[in-house]
């Protein structure tokens, strides 16, 4: 309900409380008519604020680990520990254009940059220890229980605001530059996302599907299948809007996934076991803005908002090369286990793991939130509800 609350507080501040409740109910009804409860729960949950998040609870051995030379656009976090390496290289900056939140300890590597001098202010929040590597710059505020800053670390202001450090127990500044203030105790902690959205209940156990070696391609209609596998490298599978259920996915190197989204409706892929992809993978999409042809997802990143995958097993994807990156995306949720992704990944969407999330170096991560499209009849109901609530407000004002 957080997104609905945000919408109501910003755009409908003068409406009556009862009117707001009616609009909220109708809005949820509108979304629920076309989205399955699982996709809906993820899109409306606090996970949707993040491009990367992990750690379903303190009893799980989870956490988020992100390799060096990585550029991230969006917030990152974990209910447990969070590690983001630094070490920028030519053409591969160590840059977080977002905020970071850890329910446990938070560690940033050397020469990492969080935010920018042009803003907005970013928050780096650790419920445990916050350790910032030497030469790193944070344009915003840093909060932690124990705070350790490396040599020449900068906690920077933006437009004369921010640049503060708040700690509760211990503070070790080294030769850091803090442009704001240093104070204790810390006034901000990260409220854990617990519970994370529950794993969706689904089964598959249909006929197994293997890409034929003779054609190197396979087209599947929405439905229930067994295991999906490629028979050799450099093969292609084509899907379209709708729901797919698989026992497992096992794709060899050079795999291409084509998704036809011309209907404007999402594709939802549910995997009972593991979804495993080898090296050098590409998603191609066809839909609004692609001119009726398939384009790689980096050329139509907005279509990542219509791609959802959930697996009860692990999601793994091998790395690529500097000359040929993985181009992948959509929202992936490993709702019971872990996510492990190799180097040279260009991702458009978001990734969430109930267990741990790990990705190697040389990546770019671009937050593209899920889009849930309500049915026309549901939209009409919501509009009627808005009018009803507005009329009640007008009558109250006239009194």
QUIZIFEN-V579459 format. One record per pair of residues at least 6 apart in sequence whose ideal C-beta (glycine too) atoms are under 8 Angstrom apart, sorted by the first residue. I is the first residue (numbers start at 1). J is the second residue. D is the distance in whole Angstrom. If there is no record, write none. Layout:
I:J:D
I:J:D
This chain:
1:24:7
1:28:8
1:44:7
2:44:7
2:45:8
2:46:6
3:44:6
3:48:7
4:24:5
4:27:6
4:28:7
4:44:8
5:24:8
7:27:8
8:15:8
8:20:5
8:23:7
8:24:7
12:20:6
12:23:7
14:393:7
15:23:7
15:389:6
15:390:7
15:393:6
16:389:7
16:392:6
16:393:5
16:396:6
18:389:8
18:392:7
19:388:7
19:389:3
19:390:7
19:392:5
19:393:6
20:389:7
22:385:5
22:388:7
22:389:6
23:382:7
23:385:5
23:386:6
23:389:6
25:385:8
26:378:8
26:381:5
26:382:5
26:384:8
26:385:4
27:382:6
29:378:6
29:381:7
29:382:8
30:374:4
30:375:7
30:378:4
30:379:6
30:381:6
30:382:5
31:40:6
31:43:8
31:44:8
31:372:5
31:374:6
31:378:8
32:40:6
33:374:6
33:375:5
33:377:7
33:378:4
34:265:7
34:372:7
34:373:6
34:374:6
34:375:5
34:378:7
35:43:7
35:266:8
35:372:4
35:373:8
36:200:7
36:243:7
36:268:6
37:200:7
38:197:7
38:200:4
38:268:8
38:270:8
38:310:6
39:266:7
39:268:6
39:308:5
39:370:7
39:372:7
40:372:6
41:197:4
41:198:8
42:48:7
42:197:5
42:308:7
42:331:7
42:333:6
42:352:7
42:370:7
43:331:8
43:369:7
43:370:4
43:371:8
43:372:5
45:193:7
45:196:7
45:197:5
46:193:5
47:53:6
47:193:6
47:196:7
47:197:7
47:333:8
47:350:8
47:352:5
48:350:8
48:369:5
48:370:7
49:75:6
50:74:7
50:75:5
50:76:6
50:77:6
50:350:7
50:352:7
50:367:8
51:72:6
51:73:7
51:74:3
51:75:7
51:76:6
51:98:7
51:349:8
51:350:5
51:351:8
51:365:5
51:366:7
51:367:4
52:64:6
52:66:7
52:72:7
52:74:8
52:76:5
52:77:7
52:350:7
52:351:6
52:352:8
52:357:6
52:359:8
52:365:6
53:64:7
53:76:7
53:77:5
53:78:6
53:193:7
53:350:8
53:351:8
53:352:5
53:353:8
53:357:7
54:62:5
54:63:6
54:64:5
54:78:5
54:79:7
54:80:7
54:339:7
54:352:7
54:353:4
54:354:8
54:355:7
54:356:6
54:357:4
55:62:4
55:63:6
55:64:7
55:78:4
55:79:4
55:80:4
55:103:7
55:353:8
55:354:8
55:355:8
55:356:7
56:62:6
56:79:7
56:194:7
56:195:7
56:196:5
56:354:4
56:355:7
57:79:6
57:194:6
57:195:7
58:79:7
58:80:7
58:103:7
60:80:8
60:354:7
60:355:6
61:355:7
61:356:7
62:78:7
62:79:7
62:80:5
62:338:8
62:353:7
62:354:7
62:355:5
62:356:5
62:357:8
63:78:5
63:80:4
63:81:4
63:82:7
63:83:7
63:104:7
63:356:5
63:357:8
64:76:6
64:77:7
64:78:4
64:80:8
64:81:7
64:82:5
64:83:7
64:356:7
64:357:5
64:358:8
65:83:5
65:356:7
65:357:7
65:358:5
65:359:7
66:72:7
66:76:7
66:83:7
66:84:5
66:85:7
66:358:8
66:359:6
66:363:8
67:85:5
67:343:7
67:359:6
67:360:4
67:361:4
67:362:7
67:363:7
68:85:4
68:86:6
68:87:4
68:94:6
68:109:6
68:361:5
68:362:8
69:85:8
69:87:6
69:88:6
69:89:5
69:92:4
69:93:7
69:94:6
69:361:5
69:362:5
70:84:8
70:85:7
70:92:8
70:94:6
70:95:8
70:359:8
70:361:6
70:362:7
70:363:5
70:364:7
70:365:7
71:92:7
71:93:5
71:94:8
71:95:5
71:97:8
71:363:8
71:364:5
71:365:7
72:84:8
72:95:7
72:96:5
72:97:7
72:98:6
72:364:8
72:365:5
73:97:5
73:98:7
73:364:8
73:365:7
73:366:5
73:367:6
74:97:7
74:98:5
74:350:7
74:365:7
74:366:7
74:367:3
75:98:4
75:99:5
75:100:7
75:101:7
75:367:8
76:82:7
76:84:7
76:96:7
76:98:6
76:99:8
76:100:5
76:101:8
77:100:6
77:101:4
77:102:7
77:190:7
78:101:8
78:102:6
78:103:6
78:104:7
78:357:7
79:103:4
79:104:8
79:192:5
79:193:6
79:194:6
79:196:8
80:102:7
80:103:6
80:104:5
81:102:6
81:104:4
81:105:5
81:106:7
81:107:8
81:128:8
82:100:6
82:101:7
82:102:4
82:104:8
82:105:8
82:106:5
82:107:7
82:126:8
83:106:8
83:107:5
84:96:7
84:100:7
84:107:7
84:108:5
84:109:7
84:112:6
85:94:7
85:109:4
85:112:8
85:361:7
86:94:4
86:108:7
86:109:3
86:110:5
86:111:5
86:112:4
86:133:6
86:135:8
86:136:6
87:94:6
87:109:6
87:110:6
87:111:6
88:94:4
88:95:7
88:111:6
88:112:8
88:113:8
92:361:8
92:362:5
93:113:7
94:109:7
94:111:6
94:112:5
94:113:7
95:112:8
95:113:5
96:112:7
96:113:7
96:114:5
96:115:7
96:122:8
97:115:7
97:116:7
98:114:8
98:122:7
98:367:8
99:114:8
99:122:5
99:123:4
99:124:7
99:125:8
99:140:7
100:106:6
100:108:8
100:114:7
100:122:8
100:123:8
100:124:5
100:125:7
101:123:8
101:125:5
101:190:4
102:125:7
102:126:5
102:127:7
102:128:7
102:130:8
102:190:6
103:127:5
103:128:8
103:190:6
103:192:5
104:126:8
104:127:7
104:128:5
105:126:6
105:128:4
105:129:5
105:130:8
105:131:7
106:124:7
106:125:8
106:126:4
106:128:7
106:129:7
106:130:5
106:131:7
106:144:7
107:131:5
107:133:8
108:114:8
108:124:8
108:131:7
108:132:5
108:133:6
108:136:5
109:133:5
109:136:7
110:133:4
110:134:5
110:135:5
110:136:7
110:150:7
111:133:7
111:134:8
111:135:4
111:136:6
112:133:7
112:136:4
112:137:8
113:136:7
113:137:5
113:139:8
114:122:5
114:124:6
114:136:7
114:137:7
114:138:4
114:139:6
114:140:7
115:121:7
115:122:4
115:138:7
115:139:3
115:140:5
115:158:7
116:139:6
117:139:6
117:156:7
117:158:6
118:158:7
119:139:7
119:158:4
119:159:6
120:158:7
121:139:7
121:140:4
121:141:7
121:158:5
121:161:6
121:162:4
122:138:7
122:139:6
122:140:4
122:141:8
123:140:6
123:141:6
123:143:7
123:188:7
124:130:7
124:132:8
124:138:6
124:140:7
124:141:7
124:142:5
124:143:7
125:143:5
125:144:8
125:188:6
125:189:7
125:190:5
126:143:7
126:144:4
126:145:7
126:190:7
127:145:7
127:189:5
127:190:6
128:144:7
128:145:6
128:146:7
129:144:6
129:145:6
129:146:4
129:147:8
129:148:7
130:142:6
130:143:7
130:144:3
130:145:8
130:146:7
130:147:5
130:148:7
130:167:8
131:148:5
132:138:7
132:142:7
132:147:8
132:148:7
132:149:5
132:150:6
132:153:5
132:176:8
133:150:5
133:153:7
134:150:3
134:151:4
134:152:6
134:153:6
134:174:8
135:150:7
135:151:7
135:152:5
135:153:7
136:150:7
136:153:5
136:154:7
137:153:7
137:154:4
137:156:6
138:153:8
138:154:7
138:155:5
138:156:7
139:156:5
139:157:8
139:158:5
139:162:7
139:163:8
140:156:8
140:158:7
140:162:5
140:163:8
141:155:8
141:162:5
141:163:7
141:164:5
141:165:8
141:166:7
141:180:7
141:188:8
142:155:6
142:164:7
142:165:5
142:166:7
143:166:5
143:167:8
143:186:5
143:187:7
143:188:4
143:189:7
144:166:8
144:167:6
144:168:8
144:186:6
145:167:7
145:168:5
145:169:5
145:186:7
146:167:7
146:168:8
146:169:5
146:170:4
146:171:8
146:172:8
147:165:6
147:167:4
147:170:7
147:171:5
147:172:7
148:170:8
148:172:4
148:174:8
149:155:7
149:165:8
149:172:7
149:173:5
149:174:5
149:176:4
149:178:8
150:174:6
150:176:7
151:174:5
151:175:5
151:176:8
152:175:6
152:176:7
152:177:7
153:174:7
153:176:4
153:177:7
154:176:7
154:177:5
154:179:7
155:163:5
155:164:7
155:165:6
155:176:7
155:177:7
155:178:5
155:179:6
155:180:7
156:162:8
156:163:5
156:177:8
156:179:5
157:163:4
157:179:4
157:180:6
162:180:6
163:178:6
163:179:4
163:180:3
164:178:7
164:180:4
164:181:5
164:182:7
164:183:7
165:171:7
165:173:8
165:178:5
165:180:7
165:181:8
165:182:5
165:183:8
166:182:8
166:183:5
166:184:7
166:185:7
166:186:4
166:187:6
166:188:7
167:182:8
167:184:5
167:185:7
167:186:6
168:184:6
168:185:4
168:186:5
171:182:7
171:184:7
173:182:8
196:335:8
196:352:7
196:354:6
197:333:7
197:335:7
198:335:7
199:310:8
199:312:6
199:335:4
199:336:5
199:354:7
200:270:7
200:310:6
200:335:7
202:245:6
202:270:5
202:272:7
203:224:8
203:245:7
203:272:7
204:224:6
204:225:6
204:226:6
204:245:4
204:246:5
204:247:4
204:270:8
204:271:8
204:272:5
205:224:7
205:226:6
205:247:6
206:223:7
206:224:4
206:225:4
206:226:5
206:245:7
207:225:6
207:226:6
208:225:7
208:226:4
208:227:5
208:228:8
208:229:8
208:247:8
209:218:6
209:220:6
209:225:5
209:226:7
209:227:7
209:228:5
209:229:7
209:246:8
210:218:8
210:228:8
210:229:5
210:230:7
210:231:5
211:217:7
211:218:4
211:229:7
211:230:5
211:231:5
211:235:4
211:236:7
211:237:6
212:218:7
212:231:7
213:231:5
213:232:6
216:232:8
216:234:7
216:235:5
216:236:6
217:235:7
217:236:4
217:237:7
217:238:7
218:235:8
218:236:7
218:237:5
218:238:7
219:237:8
219:238:4
219:239:8
220:228:8
220:237:7
220:238:7
220:239:6
220:244:7
221:240:7
221:242:7
222:239:8
222:240:7
222:241:8
222:242:3
222:243:5
222:244:6
223:244:7
223:245:7
224:245:4
225:244:7
225:245:7
225:246:5
225:247:7
226:246:7
226:247:5
227:246:7
227:247:5
227:248:5
227:249:8
227:250:7
228:237:7
228:246:5
228:248:7
228:249:5
228:250:7
229:248:8
229:249:7
229:250:4
229:251:7
230:237:8
230:250:7
230:251:5
230:252:5
230:255:6
231:252:8
232:252:6
233:252:5
233:253:5
233:254:5
233:255:8
233:278:8
234:253:7
234:254:4
234:255:8
235:251:8
235:252:7
235:254:7
235:255:6
235:256:7
236:255:8
236:256:4
236:257:8
236:258:6
237:251:8
237:255:8
237:256:8
237:257:6
237:258:7
238:258:4
238:259:8
238:260:7
239:257:7
239:258:7
239:259:5
239:260:7
239:267:6
239:269:7
240:259:7
240:260:4
240:261:8
240:263:8
240:267:7
241:260:7
241:261:6
241:262:8
241:263:5
241:264:8
241:265:4
241:266:6
241:267:5
241:306:7
242:265:7
242:267:6
242:268:7
243:268:5
243:270:7
244:267:7
244:268:7
244:269:5
244:270:7
245:270:5
245:272:8
246:269:7
246:270:7
246:271:5
246:272:7
247:271:8
247:272:5
247:273:6
248:271:6
248:272:7
248:273:4
248:274:6
248:275:7
248:276:8
248:313:7
249:271:6
249:274:7
249:275:4
249:276:7
249:277:7
250:274:8
250:276:5
251:276:7
251:277:5
251:278:6
251:281:7
252:278:5
253:278:4
253:279:5
253:280:5
253:318:7
254:279:8
254:280:5
254:281:8
255:277:6
255:278:7
255:280:8
255:281:5
255:282:8
256:281:8
256:282:5
256:283:8
256:284:6
257:281:7
257:282:7
257:283:5
257:284:7
258:283:8
258:284:5
258:285:8
258:286:7
258:294:6
259:267:5
259:283:7
259:284:7
259:285:5
259:286:7
259:303:8
259:307:6
260:286:5
260:287:7
261:267:7
261:285:6
261:286:7
261:287:3
261:288:8
261:303:6
261:306:5
261:307:8
262:286:6
262:287:5
262:288:8
262:292:8
264:287:7
264:288:7
264:306:8
264:373:7
265:306:7
265:373:7
266:306:4
266:307:7
266:308:6
266:370:8
266:371:7
266:372:8
266:373:8
267:306:7
267:307:6
267:308:7
268:308:5
268:309:8
268:310:8
269:308:7
269:309:4
269:310:8
270:309:8
270:310:5
270:311:8
271:309:7
271:310:7
271:311:4
271:312:7
271:313:7
272:311:8
272:312:6
272:313:7
273:311:7
273:312:7
273:313:4
274:311:7
274:313:4
274:314:5
274:315:7
274:316:7
275:309:7
275:311:5
275:313:7
275:314:8
275:315:5
275:316:7
276:314:8
276:316:5
276:317:8
277:316:7
277:317:4
277:318:7
278:318:5
279:318:4
279:319:6
279:320:6
279:326:8
279:342:7
280:318:8
280:320:5
280:321:7
280:324:6
280:326:7
281:317:6
281:318:8
281:320:8
281:326:5
281:327:8
281:328:6
282:296:6
282:297:8
282:326:7
282:327:5
282:328:7
283:296:7
283:297:4
283:307:7
283:327:6
283:328:5
283:329:6
283:330:7
284:294:4
284:295:7
284:296:6
284:297:7
285:294:7
285:295:6
285:296:8
285:297:6
285:300:5
285:303:4
285:307:8
286:292:7
286:293:6
286:294:5
286:295:7
287:300:7
287:303:5
287:306:7
288:302:8
288:303:7
289:300:5
289:302:7
289:303:7
290:299:8
290:300:5
290:303:8
296:327:5
297:303:7
297:304:6
297:327:5
297:328:7
297:329:5
297:348:5
298:327:5
298:346:6
298:348:7
301:329:7
301:348:4
301:366:6
301:368:6
302:368:7
304:329:4
304:330:5
304:331:8
304:348:4
304:349:4
304:368:4
305:349:8
305:368:5
305:369:6
305:370:6
305:371:4
306:330:8
306:370:8
306:371:6
307:329:7
307:330:3
307:331:7
307:349:7
308:330:6
308:331:5
308:333:8
308:370:6
309:315:8
309:330:6
309:331:7
309:332:5
309:333:7
310:332:8
310:333:5
310:334:8
310:335:6
311:332:8
311:333:8
311:334:5
311:335:7
311:337:8
312:335:6
312:336:5
312:337:7
313:334:8
313:336:7
313:337:6
314:334:6
314:337:5
314:338:5
314:339:7
314:340:7
315:332:6
315:334:5
315:338:8
315:339:5
315:340:8
315:351:8
315:353:8
316:339:8
316:340:5
316:341:7
317:326:7
317:328:7
317:340:8
317:341:5
317:342:6
317:345:7
318:342:5
319:326:7
319:342:3
319:343:4
319:344:6
319:345:7
319:360:6
320:326:4
320:342:7
320:343:7
320:344:4
320:345:7
321:344:6
322:344:6
322:362:7
324:344:8
325:344:5
325:345:7
325:346:5
326:342:8
326:344:6
326:345:5
326:346:6
326:347:8
327:346:5
328:345:7
328:346:7
328:347:6
328:348:8
329:347:5
329:348:4
329:349:4
329:366:8
329:368:7
330:348:8
330:349:5
331:349:5
331:350:5
331:351:8
331:352:7
331:369:8
331:370:5
332:339:7
332:349:7
332:350:8
332:351:5
332:352:7
333:351:8
333:352:5
333:353:8
333:354:8
334:352:7
334:353:5
334:354:6
334:355:7
335:354:5
336:354:6
336:355:7
337:353:7
337:354:7
337:355:5
338:353:6
338:355:4
338:356:5
338:357:7
338:358:8
339:351:6
339:352:8
339:353:4
339:355:8
339:356:7
339:357:5
339:358:7
339:359:8
340:358:5
340:359:8
341:347:8
341:351:8
341:358:7
341:359:4
341:360:7
341:363:8
342:359:8
342:360:5
343:360:4
343:361:5
343:362:5
343:363:7
344:362:5
344:363:7
345:359:6
345:360:8
345:362:8
345:363:4
345:364:8
345:365:8
346:363:7
346:364:5
346:366:8
347:363:7
347:364:7
347:365:5
347:366:7
348:366:5
348:368:5
349:366:8
349:367:8
349:368:5
350:367:6
350:368:7
350:369:7
350:370:8
351:357:6
374:382:7
